[in-house]
Amino acid sequence: MNRRLLLSSLACVAAQWSPSTSFAAEELRVMVHSSFSLPKPVLASFEVKHGVKLSIVKGGDAGEMLNKLILTRAKPIADVVYGLDNTLVGKALAAGVLEPVLPQMSGQPDGQLGAALAPVDYGYVNLNVDKAEVAKRGVALPASLKDLTLPAYKGWLVMPNPATSSTGYAFMLATISAMGEEPAFAWWAQMRGNGLKVVKGWSEAYYTEFSRNKGAYPLVVSYATSPAAEVFYSKEKITEPPTTSLNLKGGVFRQVEGVGLIKGGARREVALKFVDFMRTGAVQESLQTEMWMYPAVAKTVRAEVMRHAVEPKEFEAPAAQLIAKKGPEWVARWTQVVLK
């Protein structure tokens, strides 16, 4: 009986063991934002190849994640970080939480992320339209952001708060970059008077307040890939999205996400391997329908459903240094103008 129990116990252990969970494997701590998602076999392939166990630490929204890194910089809680973007890299560098130069980026820094982060993916924050609701209302779509202040569009737009959402923050930055600071805040004041709805985060805006999901607002601040996701996840297996992107001048922000080393982190050699891993074909192909971003590595095969995620031809991409310098001030002013 004792031998049978021992064999049974060993069988259970063997069933739970995989090549990615070796008892001898050292740990690489990877901090990621809450939207991080890659197939388990893809992550396991890295573990097997490098003899390491990945410890994925989810830090919340990208801004929340950065705050955690800042608070723990004296004793880093991770070795490598994925998900900081061009709205946050300046703040991260100023706070001293990133190694300022990746060997991979030495001499060829990315135009939006600099030399501290290797670009992994990019996307566009823009306006999404509920096609059926707009058709029902019988009003032509606005041709500019200025149009959104007209009485015909009163109560049309819902967005996440720039103070609590990276999506809302990016949209606010786009308006300031395109219009200039004073005209932009004048526009925001007009939007407040025209029924702009502000909620805490993207999920609440899209899944609760957007009319596509039985809310009251036919326009929502979301992503250029959202129509493709609607098709991909549809229970009815639709072939055309019920939503579309509305790319108005000043209403499109190009977001670039990267991966880099945390200053003072451990396992530098394998951490650098992870940076390279995030730019491999397996990751670049998977992230399209896992995290709904576009692959940063040129010539990556696009997922078929991404044909519904048309890339905007015009967008705003202000310098990371300007965002780091003025961003907090702009958020405070936006809060005063729109919410107070």
LINJO-V662452 format. One record per residue. RES is the residue in one letter. SS is DSSP state (H for helix, E for strand, L for the rest). PHI is phi in degrees with one decimal (none if undefined). D_FIRST is the distance of its C-alpha to the first C-alpha in whole Angstrom. Layout:
# LINJO-V662452
[[RES	SS	PHI	D_FIRST] [RES	SS	PHI	D_FIRST]]
This chain:
# LINJO-V662452
[[M	L	none	0] [N	H	-62.3	4] [R	H	-66.5	5] [R	H	-63.7	5] [L	H	-63.9	6] [L	H	-63.3	9] [L	H	-63.9	10] [S	H	-63.7	10] [S	H	-63.9	12] [L	H	-63.1	14] [A	H	-64.5	15] [C	H	-64.1	16] [V	H	-63.3	18] [A	H	-63.5	20] [A	H	-66.0	21] [Q	H	-86.4	23] [W	L	-79.5	24] [S	L	-138.1	28] [P	L	-57.5	30] [S	L	-88.3	32] [T	L	-126.5	29] [S	L	-72.5	29] [F	L	-63.7	28] [A	L	-89.6	31] [A	L	-66.2	33] [E	E	-80.3	36] [E	E	-106.7	37] [L	E	-113.1	41] [R	E	-90.5	42] [V	E	-118.0	44] [M	E	-86.1	46] [V	E	-137.2	47] [H	L	-80.2	49] [S	L	-67.0	47] [S	L	-88.3	48] [F	L	-62.5	46] [S	L	-159.9	44] [L	L	-138.8	43] [P	L	-58.7	41] [K	H	-56.7	37] [P	H	-62.3	37] [V	H	-67.3	41] [L	H	-66.2	39] [A	H	-64.0	36] [S	H	-63.3	39] [F	H	-67.3	40] [E	H	-60.3	37] [V	H	-66.0	36] [K	H	-62.8	40] [H	H	-109.6	40] [G	L	60.3	37] [V	E	-135.7	37] [K	E	-105.1	35] [L	E	-80.3	38] [S	E	-109.5	38] [I	E	-85.6	40] [V	E	-108.1	42] [K	E	-85.4	44] [G	L	-105.0	47] [G	L	89.1	49] [D	L	-57.0	52] [A	H	-55.3	54] [G	H	-65.4	56] [E	H	-65.1	53] [M	H	-60.2	51] [L	H	-62.9	54] [N	H	-60.0	55] [K	H	-65.6	51] [L	H	-65.2	52] [I	H	-66.5	55] [L	H	-67.0	54] [T	L	-111.7	51] [R	H	-65.1	53] [A	H	-68.3	53] [K	H	-142.0	49] [P	L	-54.5	48] [I	L	-94.4	45] [A	L	-152.6	45] [D	L	-105.9	47] [V	E	-141.0	48] [V	E	-131.3	49] [Y	E	-120.4	50] [G	E	116.9	52] [L	E	-70.0	55] [D	E	-125.3	58] [N	L	-70.3	62] [T	L	-85.1	63] [L	L	-121.7	60] [V	H	-62.1	61] [G	H	-61.4	64] [K	H	-65.5	62] [A	H	-63.0	59] [L	H	-68.5	61] [A	H	-62.9	64] [A	H	-83.3	61] [G	L	73.2	59] [V	L	-97.7	56] [L	E	-114.8	56] [E	L	-68.1	57] [P	L	-67.9	61] [V	L	-136.3	60] [L	L	-83.4	58] [P	H	-55.1	58] [Q	H	-64.3	58] [M	H	-104.1	61] [S	L	-60.8	63] [G	L	84.9	66] [Q	L	-140.9	65] [P	L	-62.9	65] [D	E	-68.9	64] [G	L	-62.9	67] [Q	L	-102.7	65] [L	L	-107.6	62] [G	E	76.9	64] [A	L	-98.2	62] [A	L	-85.5	59] [L	L	-126.5	57] [A	E	-90.1	57] [P	E	-64.9	57] [V	E	-110.4	54] [D	E	-155.4	56] [Y	E	-146.4	59] [G	E	-158.4	60] [Y	E	-129.9	63] [V	E	-83.4	63] [N	E	-153.5	65] [L	E	-96.5	66] [N	E	-108.0	64] [V	E	-118.1	66] [D	E	-83.2	65] [K	H	-61.1	67] [A	H	-66.1	67] [E	H	-66.7	68] [V	H	-65.7	71] [A	H	-62.8	72] [K	H	-63.1	72] [R	H	-76.4	74] [G	L	67.0	77] [V	L	-118.1	78] [A	L	-63.2	78] [L	L	-64.6	75] [P	L	-62.8	77] [A	L	-96.4	78] [S	L	-157.5	78] [L	L	-62.5	76] [K	H	-59.2	80] [D	H	-58.4	79] [L	H	-64.1	76] [T	H	-88.2	79] [L	L	-77.1	81] [P	H	-56.5	81] [A	H	-61.1	79] [Y	H	-112.4	76] [K	L	-63.0	76] [G	L	73.3	72] [W	L	-93.1	71] [L	E	-110.3	69] [V	E	-121.8	65] [M	E	-146.7	64] [P	E	-79.2	61] [N	L	-67.7	63] [P	L	-58.8	64] [A	L	-76.2	62] [T	L	-126.2	59] [S	L	-138.3	58] [S	H	-66.2	59] [T	H	-67.2	60] [G	H	-64.7	63] [Y	H	-61.8	64] [A	H	-62.4	64] [F	H	-65.7	66] [M	H	-60.0	68] [L	H	-61.4	69] [A	H	-61.9	70] [T	H	-66.2	73] [I	H	-69.2	74] [S	H	-62.6	74] [A	H	-80.8	76] [M	H	-92.0	78] [G	L	97.8	79] [E	H	-60.6	78] [E	H	-65.7	81] [P	H	-61.1	81] [A	H	-64.3	77] [F	H	-72.1	77] [A	H	-66.0	80] [W	H	-63.1	78] [W	H	-62.7	75] [A	H	-63.5	77] [Q	H	-65.9	79] [M	H	-65.3	75] [R	H	-58.7	74] [G	H	-71.9	77] [N	L	-104.0	76] [G	L	86.2	73] [L	L	-59.6	71] [K	E	-102.2	67] [V	E	-119.7	65] [V	E	-125.7	61] [K	L	-66.7	59] [G	L	-138.5	57] [W	H	-62.8	57] [S	H	-58.8	54] [E	H	-66.5	56] [A	H	-61.7	59] [Y	H	-79.9	58] [Y	H	-93.6	55] [T	H	-115.5	57] [E	H	-94.9	61] [F	E	-69.1	62] [S	H	-63.3	63] [R	H	-57.0	61] [N	H	-111.6	58] [K	L	73.2	60] [G	L	-85.7	62] [A	L	-108.2	66] [Y	E	-115.0	66] [P	L	-80.1	67] [L	E	-121.9	67] [V	E	-142.3	64] [V	E	-77.5	64] [S	E	-146.8	61] [Y	E	-132.4	60] [A	L	-66.1	62] [T	L	-88.2	58] [S	H	-59.3	58] [P	H	-59.2	59] [A	H	-65.3	57] [A	H	-64.4	54] [E	H	-58.8	55] [V	H	-69.3	55] [F	H	-59.9	52] [Y	H	-95.6	50] [S	L	-65.5	52] [K	L	-69.1	50] [E	L	-82.8	53] [K	L	55.6	53] [I	L	-70.0	57] [T	L	-109.4	59] [E	L	-128.3	61] [P	L	-71.6	61] [P	L	-79.6	62] [T	E	-122.7	63] [T	E	-145.6	65] [S	E	-88.3	66] [L	E	-119.1	69] [N	L	-100.6	70] [L	L	-90.0	73] [K	L	-58.3	75] [G	L	86.5	74] [G	L	-118.0	71] [V	L	-133.4	68] [F	E	-118.2	66] [R	E	-91.0	65] [Q	E	-102.8	61] [V	E	-121.9	60] [E	E	-105.4	56] [G	E	-136.7	55] [V	E	-128.7	53] [G	E	-155.5	53] [L	E	-93.0	52] [I	E	-82.7	52] [K	L	-62.9	54] [G	L	87.2	52] [G	L	-72.4	49] [A	L	-97.6	46] [R	L	53.4	45] [R	H	-55.2	49] [E	H	-61.1	48] [V	H	-75.4	45] [A	H	-63.9	47] [L	H	-65.3	50] [K	H	-65.4	48] [F	H	-67.2	47] [V	H	-57.5	50] [D	H	-63.9	51] [F	H	-58.1	48] [M	L	-67.8	49] [R	L	-111.1	52] [T	L	-78.0	50] [G	H	-57.9	51] [A	H	-60.4	47] [V	H	-72.7	48] [Q	H	-63.1	51] [E	H	-76.6	51] [S	H	-69.3	48] [L	H	-63.8	49] [Q	H	-63.1	52] [T	H	-107.5	50] [E	H	-103.2	47] [M	L	-116.9	50] [W	L	55.9	53] [M	L	-126.6	55] [Y	E	-88.9	57] [P	E	-70.5	56] [A	L	-80.4	58] [V	L	-81.8	58] [A	L	-60.1	61] [K	L	71.4	60] [T	L	-65.1	56] [V	L	-64.4	56] [R	L	-85.0	56] [A	L	-62.6	54] [E	H	-58.4	56] [V	H	-67.1	56] [M	H	-70.8	58] [R	H	-64.5	61] [H	H	-86.5	61] [A	L	-109.5	61] [V	L	-70.4	64] [E	L	-78.0	65] [P	L	-62.6	68] [K	L	-81.8	71] [E	L	-123.3	72] [F	L	-160.5	70] [E	E	-104.9	71] [A	L	-147.6	69] [P	L	-61.9	70] [A	L	-62.4	70] [A	H	-59.8	67] [Q	H	-64.8	69] [L	H	-67.2	71] [I	H	-62.1	68] [A	H	-62.7	67] [K	H	-75.9	70] [K	H	-105.5	71] [G	H	-51.9	68] [P	H	-58.7	67] [E	H	-64.3	71] [W	H	-66.5	71] [V	H	-63.4	68] [A	H	-62.2	70] [R	H	-68.7	73] [W	H	-58.4	71] [T	H	-60.5	70] [Q	H	-66.6	73] [V	H	-72.9	75] [V	H	-96.0	72] [L	L	-111.5	70] [K	L	-85.0	72]]
